[in-house]
């Protein structure tokens, strides 16, 4: 990986394990990536691939036990977030790293007004008075497209529609001008029209505020429209990473290719049956010593069962800056 000197967030070798009664689950395995200022990184993969656990591991959002962030470096503002105190980490959450989760109804507290929930991080992290925080909360609701922001500030979450609640969650995440916004499948629970509105809102806010964004999703169609780079995860590992146009034009990992084939197409004279990825995701009860995708891969050969492939650059740019892949199978090394 590059040294991350130009990155707002630099993650190296992040490893997270869950301790359960049935043994350990190796949910995140030596994940490395970086995020530049103003960049939108799309993180894709099927359910259980480690996307959300990776991002929650960064800022201590996983309960411990059972979660154990066992190794890694997470550099933000010159500090390793895995080595700072719990109190300092609480200050990072919200102030430096904002989160938007999938279901706003479970993220918003139903017994507090929307205004109180937007004002809370402003008072805690920026030390504003209630009067100042209220004025800022109105500005934030207006920023995310809530009409009559002053009048809606004292409403409760149940008085907002699903799309409006998600806008409130974005307002809370943006309240302290964080360096990084993590959006964890924020449009999955919304209908297509509202989803499109939220995506346009994020594009607009990114241009206005210039923040770095990590967008977690299983929807490659969404990523195609908003991301600068894409990181594909499988079995708790990064299997491919590339600029978005390059990934769609020249996917190199068999899993990435399989994901792209599952996207419905409107081209052609007749509807074709949707492609599926045969088999099941790996059971991650042991640290990976072989390719996690080998049992579902039509290109797998002996080396895939003996050795877990490491990410390697496919161009003249270092791993993490250009197009890289963690796969033994390529035209030039398939039978090495």
C-alpha positions, 0 to 999 in steps of 0.5 A: 500500500502507498504511505497514505501521505495525501490521504485523509484516512489511511488503513493498513492491515485491519483485522477483526475477529468475533469470539463466539461460543462456536469459536472465532469468526474472522470477519475482516482479514488484513484490509488496507485502503486509503481515502483522499480528501474529497474522494468518494470510495465505493465499497461493494460485495454481497452480504457477509463480505465484511463491508460494514464490519470493516468501517465500524472497526475503524472507530470502535462501533463494534461491541467488545466483546465479542468483537476484537480488532486484532491488528492494523493501523487506522491513521486519521489526522496523524493519530492511529485510531486503534491506539487512542483512548475510548474518550478520544475515540468518542470525540472522533465519532461525529466530529471527525467521522460521520456515519449514516446507517441503513435504517434511519428509524432504528438510528433515530431516537423516537422519544427525542425531537429531530432538533434535539438529535441534531443539536446533541453533537453540536453541543458536545463536540463544538460546545455551542450553546442551545441557541447557537445549536438550534440555529445551526440545526435549522441550517443543516435541515435546510442544507439537506433539503427539508422544507420549512426547516424551522417549523419541522425542527421540533417534530419527532422521527415518526412525523417524517417520511422515510426519505426525510428521516434519511435526510435527517441522518445525513444532517446529523452526520454532517453537523460537525463538518467531519473529514470522512462520511461513512454511508452504510447502505443508506438508500437500501430501505427507500423506494427508487424515487427517494433513493435517487433524491438521496443520491443527488443530495449526496453528490450536491453536498460533496461538491459544496463541502468537499468531504471524503465519503465511503459509500457501502452498498451491494448495488453496483448501479449506484456505485457507477453513478457516484464513486471515484474508486471502487473496492470489492470485498469478499470473505472479509478481504479486498479482492479488487480495487480500481477507479470506477470506470476502469473497474466496470470496463476491465474487471479482473477478479472472477468475483467482480466479473460475476457481480457485474453479470448479476446487474440487469440489462435493458439492452437487447430484444428479449429479457435474459435470465439473470446471472447468479453466483453459484455456491455459498460464501465462505465460513470464516472460522479460521484465518484465511490460508487459501483464496476464499472464492476458490470453491465458487470460481470456475477458474480455480486451480491448485495454487488457489487452494494452497495460497491466499493471493495478495493484492498486486498492481495491474498497472504502473501505479502502486497497490491502492492507487491504481488497479489492483487485484488479489487473484492467482488467475490471470492470463499471464500467471494462471498456470504459474 
